[in-house]
Amino acid sequence: MHTSHRDLLGNVVTLADAASLGPLNDFVEGFIACEARVVNVLNVADTEPSPLVQACCAALHMFAESGDAPRNAAPFIEAARRSTMKITPREKSFVEAVAAWVDGDLPRAIALHEEQASEHPRDLASLKLGQYHLFNLGNSPGMLRIALAALPAAADVPYLHGMAAFGWEQCHLLTQAETASRHAIGMREKEPWAQHALAHVMLTQGRISEGLDFMRSVSGQWTDLNSFMVTHNWWHLALFALELDDTEAVLDLYDRQVWGVVKDYSQDQIGAVSLLARLEIAGVNVGERWQDVADHLAPRLDDHVQPFLDLQYLYGLARAGRTEAGVLLSRIEAFADRAPAWASTAWQQVAVPAALGLLAHANGDWHGAVEGLGRALPQLQSIGGSHAQRDLFEQLHLDAQLRAGHWRSAQHLMQQRANACPQSLRLKRQLRPVYAALGLPEVSQ
């Protein structure tokens, strides 16, 4: 016996037990609101045969972004497919989209989520999942398009405006991104994804002091969030402080807010790697901090979930002086040869040369770093991540040029950055030796 209900967004859901609706709603709203309660649906995994509930549980396992995630998620998809419950086309499509993800077929998963956004535009959990996949493939226009498809039917949901804001921002449409972010925050003050999108806008536009003040002003709202959202928003706050050369504050933020919430989680790990690397680029001695991060990266040598993740795992291991870095490099090269066709460019033409460049940089081979990273940068978007996250690789490439004494190239790249971010005290400081080496007067803008 099963009955139909409606989730908090009005979508029909088919459940065997009406008591499962609460945990299912926790998944739906928890996912789009970036809240930790998203995991509550796992509490009914053993008692609720609903294919939709089982697919939600599978998705949660996949979010671990680990090599064994598909194996852990597969039993839930199998249970969903074995079910004899009569479910709606929307529910069936969601199950099949998650199943495609578990099977490693992201193009099919994305196609199903895009279709869902048009046919069932209030299925915002599906939409956010589609955005997640598009983001990881570097498809910014797709991220925006899928959000815009749902807006006419779901404009009353603040989280959708936050999703649209990030799509606008990743397409470099910053005015629209800020408008959408502020609209979402106006509807719901605690909207961490919209706050995050607005931080992106301010960083990109060089509004460093404003960005720092804004993120500090809303940081008290970062409660009950998933570890990625809370650590990532603090990471963004730290980036503003780093541009202002407040390195003591950045180290404190790293120790208290960015690293240590869920050390086994992929996103927390790359946030730590990225911030430590940026601190070192800024000339800060980070002490033994690499060692703790590396202890949690070492089990990930066979993951290969996303090249964007593998590259940061490799750099973190290398900066800690761990031999596993060389092992991961060889496994990245081997995986690139067998990557699916839709991912081959990202792995073969970006991940492999970038990995060589990152290992070279970590080991002080500046010329090798310039060469490897230089080959990867033109197609870097294909590995996913945001502009702000991928900027790490550009900063490491520039750092290698400085250390190799490539003063003309360094000036060409760094002055453009300083022009775009005139409030950056870090860039002003780092430009002084460049102009001295070139025999030019120091230029202040």
C-alpha positions in Angstrom: 0.0 0.0 0.0 1.4 3.4 -0.9 0.0 6.9 -1.0 0.7 10.1 -2.8 1.8 13.3 -1.0 3.3 16.6 -2.0 6.7 17.7 -1.0 7.3 21.2 0.3 7.7 22.5 -3.2 4.4 21.0 -4.4 5.8 18.0 -6.2 3.9 14.8 -6.0 5.8 12.1 -4.1 4.9 8.4 -3.7 5.6 6.9 -0.3 4.7 3.7 1.5 4.8 5.5 4.9 3.5 9.1 5.4 6.1 9.5 8.1 8.8 9.4 5.4 7.6 12.8 4.1 9.5 14.8 6.7 12.9 13.2 6.0 12.3 13.5 2.3 11.5 17.2 2.7 14.7 17.5 4.7 16.6 16.2 1.7 14.8 18.5 -0.8 15.1 21.7 1.2 18.3 20.7 2.9 19.9 20.2 -0.5 18.9 23.5 -2.0 19.5 25.4 1.2 23.0 23.7 1.7 21.9 22.5 5.2 23.2 19.4 7.1 19.7 18.0 7.5 19.8 16.8 4.0 21.2 13.5 5.4 18.0 12.8 7.4 16.6 10.9 4.5 19.1 8.1 5.3 17.2 7.4 8.5 14.3 5.9 6.5 16.4 4.1 3.9 15.7 0.7 5.4 12.0 1.2 6.0 10.8 3.3 3.1 10.8 1.4 -0.3 10.0 4.5 -2.3 12.2 4.7 -5.4 12.5 8.4 -4.9 13.8 8.0 -1.3 16.2 5.4 -2.4 17.6 7.6 -5.2 18.0 10.5 -2.7 20.1 8.1 -0.5 22.1 7.1 -3.5 22.8 10.7 -4.3 24.0 11.4 -0.8 26.6 8.6 -1.1 27.7 10.0 -4.4 28.3 13.4 -2.9 31.2 11.8 -1.0 33.1 12.3 -4.3 35.2 9.2 -3.5 36.3 6.3 -5.5 34.1 3.9 -3.6 31.0 6.2 -3.8 29.4 4.5 -6.8 29.8 1.1 -5.0 28.1 2.5 -1.9 25.3 4.1 -3.9 24.5 1.2 -6.1 22.4 -0.8 -3.6 20.0 2.1 -3.3 19.6 2.4 -7.1 19.1 -1.4 -7.2 16.4 -1.1 -4.5 14.7 1.7 -6.4 14.6 -0.3 -9.6 13.4 -3.5 -7.9 10.4 -1.6 -6.4 7.0 -2.4 -7.7 5.5 0.9 -6.5 3.7 2.9 -9.1 5.6 6.2 -9.2 5.2 9.4 -11.2 7.2 10.2 -14.4 9.0 12.9 -12.4 10.1 10.5 -9.8 11.1 8.0 -12.4 13.2 10.5 -14.2 14.9 11.6 -11.0 15.8 7.9 -10.2 17.2 7.4 -13.7 19.3 10.6 -13.5 20.9 9.5 -10.2 21.4 6.1 -11.7 23.2 7.6 -14.6 25.5 9.4 -12.2 26.2 6.2 -10.3 27.0 4.5 -13.7 29.4 7.3 -14.6 27.3 8.6 -17.5 27.2 12.3 -16.7 25.9 13.4 -20.1 22.8 11.3 -19.7 22.3 12.5 -16.1 22.6 16.1 -17.2 20.1 15.6 -20.1 17.6 14.1 -17.7 18.0 17.0 -15.2 17.6 19.5 -18.0 14.5 17.8 -19.2 13.2 17.8 -15.6 13.8 21.6 -15.3 11.5 22.2 -18.3 8.8 19.6 -17.5 8.9 19.8 -13.7 10.4 23.1 -12.9 9.6 23.0 -9.2 11.8 19.9 -8.8 14.6 22.1 -7.5 16.6 19.2 -6.0 16.9 17.8 -9.5 17.8 21.2 -10.9 20.6 21.8 -8.3 21.9 18.3 -9.0 22.0 19.1 -12.7 23.8 22.4 -11.9 26.3 20.4 -9.8 27.2 18.2 -12.8 27.3 21.0 -15.3 29.6 22.9 -12.9 32.0 20.0 -12.6 32.2 19.8 -16.4 32.9 23.5 -16.7 29.6 24.2 -18.5 28.7 27.6 -17.1 26.1 28.4 -19.8 24.4 25.1 -19.0 24.3 26.1 -15.3 22.5 29.3 -16.1 20.2 27.9 -18.7 18.9 25.1 -16.4 18.2 27.7 -13.6 16.4 30.1 -16.0 14.2 27.3 -17.2 12.6 26.9 -13.8 12.3 30.6 -12.8 8.8 31.2 -14.2 7.3 28.4 -12.2 9.4 28.7 -9.0 10.2 32.4 -8.6 8.8 32.2 -5.1 11.7 30.0 -3.9 14.7 32.1 -2.8 17.2 29.3 -3.3 16.4 29.2 -7.0 17.5 32.8 -7.3 20.7 31.9 -5.6 21.2 29.1 -8.1 20.6 31.5 -11.0 22.9 34.0 -9.4 25.8 31.6 -9.5 25.0 30.6 -13.1 25.1 34.3 -14.0 28.4 34.8 -12.2 30.1 31.8 -13.8 29.1 33.2 -17.2 30.8 36.5 -16.3 27.4 38.3 -16.2 28.1 40.0 -13.0 25.4 42.7 -12.9 22.7 40.0 -13.3 24.5 37.8 -10.8 24.5 40.6 -8.1 20.8 41.4 -8.8 19.8 37.7 -8.5 21.9 37.3 -5.3 20.4 40.3 -3.6 16.9 39.3 -4.7 17.5 35.9 -3.0 18.9 37.4 0.1 16.0 39.9 0.2 13.6 37.0 0.2 15.5 35.0 2.7 18.3 36.6 4.7 20.0 33.3 5.4 20.7 32.1 1.9 24.3 31.0 2.0 24.5 30.0 -1.7 23.4 33.5 -2.8 25.8 35.0 -0.3 28.5 32.9 -1.8 27.5 34.0 -5.3 27.7 37.7 -4.3 31.2 37.0 -2.7 32.2 35.8 -6.2 31.0 38.9 -7.8 32.8 41.2 -5.4 36.0 39.2 -5.7 35.9 39.3 -9.5 35.2 43.0 -9.5 38.0 43.8 -7.0 35.6 45.0 -4.3 37.8 43.5 -1.6 37.0 45.6 1.4 33.3 45.5 0.6 33.4 41.8 0.2 35.2 41.2 3.4 32.7 43.4 5.3 29.8 41.7 3.6 30.9 38.1 4.4 31.7 39.0 8.0 28.3 40.6 8.4 26.5 37.4 7.3 28.9 34.8 8.8 26.7 34.5 11.9 24.1 32.9 9.7 26.3 30.0 8.7 24.7 27.6 11.1 23.4 24.1 10.5 25.0 24.1 7.0 26.8 21.2 5.4 30.5 21.2 5.9 31.2 22.3 2.3 29.0 25.4 2.5 30.3 26.6 5.9 33.9 26.0 5.2 33.7 27.4 1.6 32.0 30.6 2.7 34.8 31.1 5.3 37.3 30.3 2.5 35.8 33.1 0.5 36.1 35.5 3.4 39.7 34.4 3.8 40.4 35.3 0.2 39.4 38.9 0.8 41.6 39.1 3.9 44.5 37.6 1.9 44.3 40.3 -0.8 44.5 42.9 2.0 47.7 41.1 3.2 46.1 40.3 6.6 47.9 36.9 6.6 47.6 36.4 10.4 43.8 36.6 10.0 43.9 34.1 7.1 45.9 31.6 9.1 43.5 32.0 12.0 40.5 31.4 9.6 42.3 28.4 8.1 42.8 26.9 11.6 39.4 27.7 13.0 36.9 27.7 10.1 38.3 26.2 6.8 40.1 23.1 7.9 38.8 20.7 10.5 35.0 20.5 10.1 34.9 17.2 8.1 38.5 16.4 7.3 37.6 13.3 5.3 35.4 15.2 2.9 36.7 16.1 -0.6 35.5 19.7 -0.7 36.9 20.5 2.8 40.2 19.0 1.7 40.6 21.0 -1.5 39.6 24.2 0.3 42.4 23.5 2.7 44.9 22.8 -0.1 43.9 25.9 -2.0 44.1 28.2 1.0 47.5 26.9 2.1 48.9 27.2 -1.4 47.7 30.8 -1.7 49.2 31.6 1.6 52.5 30.3 0.4 52.3 32.2 -2.8 51.8 35.3 -0.6 55.0 34.5 1.1 53.6 33.0 4.3 55.3 30.1 6.1 52.4 27.7 6.9 54.5 25.5 9.1 53.4 21.8 9.5 49.9 22.4 8.3 50.4 20.5 5.0 51.1 17.3 7.0 47.7 17.0 8.5 46.0 17.6 5.2 48.2 15.1 3.4 47.2 12.4 6.0 43.6 12.8 4.7 44.6 13.0 1.0 46.7 9.8 1.0 43.6 7.5 0.8 42.4 9.2 -2.4 45.0 7.9 -4.9 42.5 5.9 -6.9 39.5 8.2 -6.8 39.6 10.0 -10.2 36.1 11.4 -9.7 37.0 14.8 -11.1 40.4 16.0 -12.5 39.8 19.2 -10.5 39.9 17.3 -7.3 42.8 15.0 -8.2 45.0 17.9 -9.1 44.6 19.5 -5.7 45.1 16.2 -3.9 48.4 15.8 -5.8 49.6 19.3 -4.9 48.8 18.8 -1.2 50.6 15.5 -1.1 53.6 17.0 -2.9 53.8 20.0 -0.6 53.8 17.7 2.4 56.8 15.8 0.8 54.7 12.6 0.5 55.8 10.0 -2.0 52.1 9.4 -2.7 52.2 12.5 -4.9 54.3 10.7 -7.5 52.0 7.6 -7.3 49.0 9.8 -7.9 50.7 11.5 -10.9 51.2 8.1 -12.5 47.6 7.0 -11.8 46.3 10.3 -13.3 48.3 9.6 -16.4 46.9 6.0 -16.6 43.3 7.1 -15.9 43.6 9.8 -18.6 44.2 7.0 -21.2 41.0 5.3 -20.3 38.7 8.2 -19.4 35.3 8.2 -21.2 35.2 10.2 -24.4 33.2 13.1 -22.9 35.9 13.6 -20.3 39.0 12.9 -22.4 40.0 16.5 -23.1 39.8 17.4 -19.4 41.9 14.5 -18.4 44.4 14.2 -21.3 44.9 17.8 -22.3 44.5 19.5 -19.0 44.9 17.2 -16.0 48.1 15.5 -17.2 50.1 18.6 -18.0 48.7 20.4 -15.0 49.7 17.5 -12.7 53.2 17.6 -14.1 53.3 21.4 -13.6 51.9 21.2 -10.0 54.4 18.5 -9.0 57.2 20.5 -10.5 56.0 23.6 -8.6 55.7 21.8 -5.3 59.3 20.5 -5.8 60.8 23.9 -6.7 61.2 23.1 -10.4 60.0 26.5 -11.6 60.7 26.0 -15.3 58.8 22.7 -15.3 55.9 24.3 -13.5 55.7 27.1 -16.1 55.7 24.6 -18.9 53.2 22.1 -17.5 50.7 24.6 -16.1 51.1 26.8 -19.2 50.0 23.9 -21.4 47.0 23.3 -19.2 45.7 26.8 -18.7 44.1 27.5 -22.1 41.5 24.7 -21.5 41.4 24.9 -17.7 37.6 25.5 -17.6 37.0 21.9 -18.8 38.1 20.5 -15.4 35.3 22.3 -13.6 35.5 24.3 -10.4 34.6 28.0 -10.2 36.7 30.9 -11.5 37.9 31.6 -8.0 38.9 28.0 -7.4 40.6 27.6 -10.8 42.5 30.8 -10.2 44.8 28.8 -7.9 46.4 27.1 -10.9 46.9 30.5 -12.6 48.4 31.9 -9.4 50.8 28.9 -9.2 51.8 29.4 -12.9 52.5 33.1 -12.2 54.4 32.3 -9.0 56.6 29.9 -11.0 57.3 32.6 -13.6 58.4 35.0 -10.8 60.6 32.4 -9.2 62.1 31.4 -12.6 62.9 35.1 -13.3 60.5 35.4 -16.2 60.0 39.1 -15.4 58.4 40.2 -18.6 55.8 37.5 -18.6 55.2 38.0 -14.9 54.7 41.8 -15.3 52.3 41.2 -18.2 50.1 38.9 -16.1 50.4 40.4 -12.7 49.8 44.0 -13.7 46.5 43.0 -15.3 45.5 41.4 -12.1 46.5 44.5 -10.1 44.5 46.7 -12.5 41.4 44.5 -12.0 41.9 44.5 -8.2 43.4 47.9 -7.2 42.6 47.3 -3.5 44.9 44.2 -3.4 47.8 45.1 -1.1 49.2 41.6 -1.8 49.6 42.3 -5.6 51.1 45.7 -5.0 53.7 44.2 -2.7 54.5 41.3 -5.1 54.8 43.7 -8.1 57.6 45.7 -6.5 60.4 43.2 -7.1 59.1 42.7 -10.7 59.5 46.4 -11.6 62.9 46.5 -9.8 64.1 43.5 -11.9 62.9 45.1 -15.1 64.6 48.4 -14.2 61.3 50.3 -14.2 60.0 52.6 -11.6 57.4 51.2 -9.3 53.9 52.0 -10.6 51.0 52.5 -8.3 47.4 52.5 -9.6 
